[in-house]
Amino acid sequence: MHSPTQFQWDDLQYFLAVAHHGSTLAAGRALGVDQSTVQRRLSALERCIGQSLVQRQATGYRLTAFGHEMLPFAESVESAALAFERQIATLAGETTGVIRMTCPEPIVHRITQTGMIDRFHAKYPALKLQFVMSDKYMDLRQGDADVALRSGDTDDGELVGRKIGESIWAVYASKAYIAQHGQPERIEDLASHALVGFDDTMARHRLSQWLREVAPNAELASRSSSVLGLVYSVKAGLGVGALPMPLGDAEPDLVRMFGPVPELARIWRLLTTPELRRTPRVSAFFDFIVEEIETLRPILTG
């Protein structure tokens, strides 16, 4: 009797096909081979392991007790083989598909004005870049996006990425606000002014934490869930607010009063999961960002 280790792994697919379809004819159709091939390979498998897996009956084939016992193990081998094939396709496939990048809405507007997106699609015509716009941190591990252009700290230490630039903030007010309410001379004076900040959904953001430190008793005149909302509120003269310098300096109606504010400075990074970083599509996107870093950095840093 032959040792069970001598059988051919791919013979298991013939056993599985007969078990699932009930006959060698139907199994052959499912596998794209003729009936005699199924019978021959199944018989070869039984000889190698020294046990019968199926019984021939008038209505077709039925698993033996041994066949029933071995079926889940054969299915596990099949599942592992299919997973192996999928991983090969992921790691060795062409640079095709969609890349979903999450970043704050104002960044998207500034990126599109540089022509970067057109250049990316021209270089990789089979790849499409989609934006998932949010000031909140999307969960890359849960598949909310593929890559993140993110400033500040992250609780997810399992992400990998590359530093792009610095996120630098300063304090601004509109000319109309200053004309009506005056201009604070020191950071400590902010407590006596109307302030613009984030709402409770952004309570962990560094701006929210900083405002609680420098003006713990101040009432916010405007609350927003996005940086763009902060910009609109400050431009409208609702109060004094800290803004990213690339956005605040770009507004002719705003006056920079303090800054850069060291407590608000963070690093901009392009992040993804280790698994996605190895895929051709994300690897191509990272390579492109490196090529365009001198274009991207002023958008983020000012």
Summary of the structure (lengths in Angstrom):
residues: 302
radius of gyration: 30.8
end to end distance: 76.8
largest distance: 98.4
contacts: 894
relative contact order: 0.13
helix: 49%
strand: 22%
